[in-house]
Amino acid sequence: MATPQKTNRRLTKQTVKFAKKVIETEISALTSLKNSLGKSFDETIALLKSIKGKVVVSGIGKSGIIAQKISATLTSTKTQSVFVHPVEAMHGDIGLVSENDAVILLSNSGQTPEITKFALMCGKRKAKIISIINNPYSKLASVSDVVININTKKEACPDNIIPTASAVSMMAVGDAIALTLMKEKGYNKNDFAQNHPGGNIGKLLYVKVFEIMRTGKDNPVVNINATVKQAIDKMTDSSLGAVSIVDNKNRLCGYFSDGDLRRKFSSISLDDKISVHMTKNPISINRNEMAIKAAMIISSKKIDNIPVIDDKRKVVGIIDERDLIKEGII
């Protein structure tokens, strides 16, 4: 009789093996999609660039959930978009669709009655129709201006029923459309940041160093003529474990940390000039740089903080790893 521990090990091995098979099937579907993508995708981008109105995205069931995500991604990347549920469209929401719009319809079979009826109604309104489907011979395909065939041969579901690999492929096509349009329109991270002022994405792209750096008494600075003792005292007062060294015009010329002190402990004297032991031409960051850049420097260099300078290399602050963690940037 197998012990519970052996049974659990066997179960873990079997479940992981099955999970890997699911992922492998979905990777295979994406590979097939990538290899089949061509003229219809190019036509889709050209059509979406040419319209004067918005992009309406629709689907039902799981395709509808993916359609909502695609619409949201389009909106956040400079392409005006709205999701319309095909059933709600029958009860008034069709009024959102105009002849200036393009409609992207998602359906694995291309035969879903609600979607095909919605497509016909959009066609009557002279909107352009793009279908993302897995059946290029379907009714939906026949009423579409452009058809993107996701070309999914097998779902990850053992019974080949539950939309899994096809759902991943639809999502990938939607991302490819949104990001290609973004690239074509010259949309950059500054535009993205303006549309995402809140949340962690907003902080990564919107917050600048000067907004979170420490200044005044919290910014330890000593003159280049100061002694090691004076530098240590200033460093200790700030609890940052580092101090910027400046010349008589307040320009950065060195940096000294508690790590430097430990490394040079046997050869350093408290009465020595700090200029003898400081790190010359230290790493620094301009006050107007994005805070994410400071995070990348701190992470890659494995340091705790960085002096902040202005355009004239004058020290205006210091940014510490803890400040970045507090803001959710690290």
Secondary structure, 3 states (H helix, E strand, C coil): CCCHHHHHHHHHHHHHHHHHHHHHHHHHHHHHHHHHCCHHHHHHHHHHHHCCCCEEEEECCHHHHHHHHHHHHHHHCCCCEEECCHHHHCCCHHHHCCCCCEEEEEECCCCCHHHHHHHHHHHHCCCEEEEEECCCCCHHHHCCCEEEECCCCCCCCCCCCCCCHHHHHHHHHHHHHHHHHHHHCCCCHHHHHHHCCCHHHHHHHHCEHHHHCECHHHCCEEECCCEHHHHHHHHHHHCCCEEEEECCCCEEEEEEEHHHHHHCCCCCCCCCEHHHHCEECCCCEECCCEHHHHHHHHHHHCCCEEEEECCCCEEEEEEEHHHHHHCCCC
